[in-house]
Amino acid sequence: MTEAAAGGREERTRAVPTAPLPRLEPVTLRGHGIRLEPLAEAHVPGLQGVVADGEIHRLPFAPHVPAPEAVEGSVARLTADVEAGTRLAWAVVREADEQVVGLTTFMNLALADRGLEIGNTYLAGSVHRTGVNSAMKHLLLTHAFDELEMLRVEFRVHHLNLASRRAVEALGAHRTGSCDRTASCPTARCATRWCTRSSRRSGRGSGRCWSSGSVAGARAESGKSS
């Protein structure tokens, strides 16, 4: 190996963050016409309207979406997870009219390995295919890769939710396998795991393998799960 090649390899190695992350703290994210606010009890009325909009809680591939009467308890559980340091959760607010239009979380945190999953997401039926889902994921991926310096972000999408699968593909995520059967998803191969990685792992600096252009282009979305 030449000195130049060896030096380049050493430089790429230094570019990959390896120290475990400390506890993640709630933060407000803003851009592309929406705002992600740390989830709070004050968001309950808005989220009750969200799940009633299009009756998204009745979708067979979205068992994580609570019925309107169950939203308060769901928010309490999610905020307890945040307090425990096992999750970050946000209400999605449309800035044009300050209306709550959805919810999303960072979950399954693997801070020692710098990985997490974006999930437990749901959006009001009236904002599906409007660009809100792409904008939200853009903010979350930017925060994960550029600010938290994560190396891996995962999505899990029900195999019947073709619109969400297309939206995740448009972000540059790669399919890595199917999830195991669970009590909430009793059929085999019910969910597909997708992964997007920071390109720091392959030594290309501070870029990432997902496409920021998808905010404008990825309109084939549902926001119903993932």
N, C-alpha and C positions, 0 to 999 in steps of 0.2 A: 504494500500500500504506500502511495506517495505521501510526502509530508502534507501536501495541499489537501489530499483526500482525508488523511487522518485529522487534520485541523478542522475540516468541514464536518466530519462526523462528531468531533468533540463539541463543536459549536451547536450542532443539532441536538445533541444530548442535553446540553445545558438549557436549551429552549423548552424542554419538556418539564413542566412542574411536577415534582414527585412528593412534596411534603403533604401529609394529610391535611384536609381542610378543617378549620375550627367550626363550631356551631354556626349555622346559617341564620342570619337575622332578617326579619321582614323589611322590605323596601318597596317604595312606590316606583313603578315603571311606566313611562309615558312615551307615546309616539304613534304616528299613523292614525290619528284621530281617536285613539282609545287611551285609557289609563287603567293600569292594574293596581288596585289598592289592597293593602293587607286586609285580609278578611276579618270582619268584625260583626258583632251582633246587630249593628245598625244596618247591615246589608240584608237582613232577613226579609223584610217586606219586598224589597226589589227582587230578590231571588225567588220568592214565592210567585211573583209575576212571571219570572223567567221560565220556571218549569211548567207553568200553566199555558204559556205562549206556545201553541203547537202541541200541547200535551206531550212534551218530550219525555216525561217520566213514564209514559206508557210504551215507549219503544222497546222492542224485545231485546235489542243489542245494547241497551244502556241501563243495566241494573243499578248502576251507581247514582243515577239521577233520582232524587227523592220526590215524592208527591208533595204538593204544596203544604199539606199539614205536617209533613215530616222535615221540612226545611230547617226549622229552628233547631231541632235535635241534631241534624246533620252538621249545621254550622258550629254548634257547640262542640261536637266531636272533632271537627277539623281544627278549630282554634285550640282545643286541648292538645292536639298533636303538635301544633306550632309551638305552644308553650313548652312541650316536652322536648322540642328540638328534633322531631322526627319528620317534619314536613314544613313546607312553606305554602300558604294558600292565599289566593287573591280573588277579589271580586273584579269583574271586567266592567268598566264604565265607559259608555260612549260619550265623548266630550261635547259633541254638538248639542246634546240636550241633557247631559248629566244623568242619563238613565243607566241603571244596572242591567247588563245584557248577558251576564254569564259568570262562570266560576272556573278557576283552574288551579292546579297545585304542582309543586315539586314534591315527589314522593319517592319511596324506596331509596332514600339517600344512602350512598356508599361513599362517605366522605374520605375514608382512608384510600380509596381507589379513584377518587375524583369522578364519580359517576352518579347519575340520578335518573329518575323517570319523570316525564311530564304526563300527568294523567288526572283522573277524576274530573275531567273537563266537561262542561256542558254550556251551551249557548241557547238563547231564546230562538224559537223557530223562525221568527221574523227576521233574524239577522243571518240565517244560514245563506251561504252563497253570496254574501255581500262584501267579503274581504276581511271581516272581523276576525275570523279564525286564523287566517294567514298572518294578519297584523299581530295578533296575540302571540302566536308561536314565534314570530320574528323577535318580539321583545324578550320572550323567555329564553330563546336560544342565544341571543346577544348577551343577556345577563349571565347565562350559564357559562358560555365559552369565553367571552371577552372580559367579563368582570370577575367571575368566580374562578376562571381558568379550569373549568371542568374538562375532562378528556373524553367523556362519553355521556350521551343523553339518549334515553330510550323512550319509545312510545309503544303502547299495546293497543291494538285496534281489533275489534270484533270482526271475524271473517265475513260476516254479512254486511258490514258497514263499508260498502265499496267507495262511497264518496270520501269518507275519512281516510281510507287507505290511499286513494289517489292524492289527497291533500298532503299526506305525510311523505309519499313518494316525491311530490313536487318540491319538498324541502330538501331533498337530497339524501334522505334516510335510506338505509339498506336493510332488507329483510334478513333477520338472523335466526328465525325459527318460530315455532308455535308454543304457546304456553300450555302448562299442564291443566288437566281438568280440576275444577275447584267447586266448592259448594254453590257459589254464586254463578258459576258458569259450568253446568254439569256435562255439557256435550264436549266430546274430544275435539281438539283443534279449534276451540271457540275463539281464541284470540291469537293474533299474530304479533310477534315482537319485531320492532324495527329499531335500528340503532343509527345514530349519526355521531361522528367523532370529530374532535378537534384535529386539524391537520398537523398540530404540533407533534402528535405521536409519530408521524412519518417524516418529521424534520423539515417541514416547509414553512416554518415561522409561525406567525400569529393568525393565519387564516383558519378556515374551517371547511368542511366538505358539504355544508348545506348552502343553498343559494339564496342570497338576500333578495334577488330579483323576484322571488316567488311571492312577495307581498303584493306586487302589482299583477302577477300573472296567474297565481294559483286560485282560481275562483271555483273550481270543482271541489267544493268542500261542504261539510255538513256541520261540524262542530258538535255532533251528537255524542261522540265518545272519543277517547284517546287524549 
